[in-house]
Every structure is written in C-alpha cells, then in structure tokens.
Amino acid sequence: MPSIRRVSSQVDPNDAARRIVSTIEKCGVLELQAVGDNAISRAVKAVAIAKKLIAPNRDMVCTPSFMVANVNGEKTSGIKLVVENR
C-alpha cells in the first residue's frame, strides 16, 4: 500500500522532493495527489528534483494518472503521481 501525500499550490518543490526521497527510502512507493494547475506543476517539479537526488543510488519511476477529488463538497479532477523504486 503506497503512502499518500497531497501537494498544495504553496508547497516548496525542494522540500517536497526531500520528503519524496525519504518516503521512497522507507516505503518504496509513494502516491502524490494534486488538484489545480499550480499544485500539479509543483508536484511534477518535486518529482523531477527527487529523481535527481535519488538517481546516483536507484532508479525512480513515476506513473501519472487522473483522479477525482472531493473539494468543498464538489467533485473536481486532479493528477495522481505514483512514484516508486525499480
């Protein structure tokens, strides 16, 4: 079961990348969820930075997919990024 983290539009991509690397080292797989253009952009940036941080030691793979989230009682679409070691 992957660890699930939500990414907001205010998150620092560098901080998020360090958390991604830490979770990948502990659990092996992480699911990031982002809703909204800015949040999705920051999530993708964080994954790219994490890939650079983890690359010398491991191969990291990211699989994107769409998701439906319930925000303030309304259904909205977002992106789910499953990040894992290979």
C-alpha positions as CSV (number, residue, x, y, z in Angstrom):
1,M,0.0,0.0,0.0
2,P,1.6,3.3,-1.1
3,S,1.9,6.2,1.3
4,I,-0.4,9.0,0.1
5,R,0.6,12.7,0.2
6,R,-1.3,15.7,-1.1
7,V,0.6,18.5,-2.8
8,S,-0.7,22.1,-2.5
9,S,0.0,25.1,-4.6
10,Q,2.1,26.6,-1.9
11,V,4.5,23.7,-1.3
12,D,8.2,24.3,-1.9
13,P,9.2,21.8,-4.6
14,N,12.6,21.3,-3.0
15,D,11.1,20.4,0.4
16,A,8.6,18.1,-1.3
17,A,11.4,16.4,-3.2
18,R,13.3,15.7,0.1
19,R,10.1,14.2,1.5
20,I,9.6,12.1,-1.6
21,V,13.1,10.7,-1.3
22,S,12.7,10.0,2.4
23,T,9.4,8.1,1.8
24,I,10.7,6.2,-1.1
25,E,13.7,5.0,1.0
26,K,11.3,3.9,3.8
27,C,8.3,2.5,1.9
28,G,9.5,2.0,-1.7
29,V,6.3,3.6,-3.2
30,L,4.5,7.0,-2.8
31,E,1.3,8.4,-4.2
32,L,1.2,12.1,-4.7
33,Q,-2.2,13.8,-5.3
34,A,-2.5,17.3,-6.7
35,V,-5.6,19.3,-7.7
36,G,-5.2,22.6,-9.7
37,D,-2.6,23.9,-12.1
38,N,-0.2,25.2,-9.6
39,A,-0.3,22.2,-7.3
40,I,0.2,19.8,-10.3
41,S,3.1,21.9,-11.5
42,R,4.8,21.8,-8.1
43,A,4.2,18.1,-7.8
44,V,5.9,17.4,-11.1
45,K,8.8,19.7,-10.2
46,A,9.2,17.9,-6.9
47,V,9.3,14.5,-8.6
48,A,11.9,15.8,-11.1
49,I,14.1,17.1,-8.2
50,A,13.7,13.9,-6.3
51,K,14.8,11.9,-9.3
52,K,17.9,14.0,-9.4
53,L,18.5,13.4,-5.7
54,I,18.0,9.7,-5.8
55,A,19.5,8.9,-9.2
56,P,23.0,8.0,-8.1
57,N,21.7,5.2,-5.9
58,R,18.4,4.0,-7.5
59,D,16.1,4.2,-10.5
60,M,12.9,6.0,-9.7
61,V,9.8,5.7,-11.9
62,C,6.7,8.0,-11.9
63,T,3.4,6.8,-13.3
64,P,0.8,9.6,-13.8
65,S,-3.0,9.1,-13.9
66,F,-6.2,11.2,-13.5
67,M,-8.2,11.2,-10.3
68,V,-11.4,12.7,-9.0
69,A,-11.3,14.5,-5.7
70,N,-14.0,15.9,-3.4
71,V,-13.1,19.6,-2.7
72,N,-15.5,21.5,-0.5
73,G,-18.3,19.1,-1.5
74,E,-17.6,19.4,-5.2
75,K,-16.1,16.8,-7.4
76,T,-13.0,18.0,-9.3
77,S,-10.3,16.4,-11.3
78,G,-6.7,16.2,-10.4
79,I,-3.5,14.2,-11.1
80,K,-2.2,11.2,-9.2
81,L,1.6,10.5,-9.5
82,V,2.7,7.1,-8.2
83,V,6.5,7.3,-7.5
84,E,8.4,4.1,-6.9
85,N,11.8,2.4,-7.0
86,R,12.6,0.0,-9.7
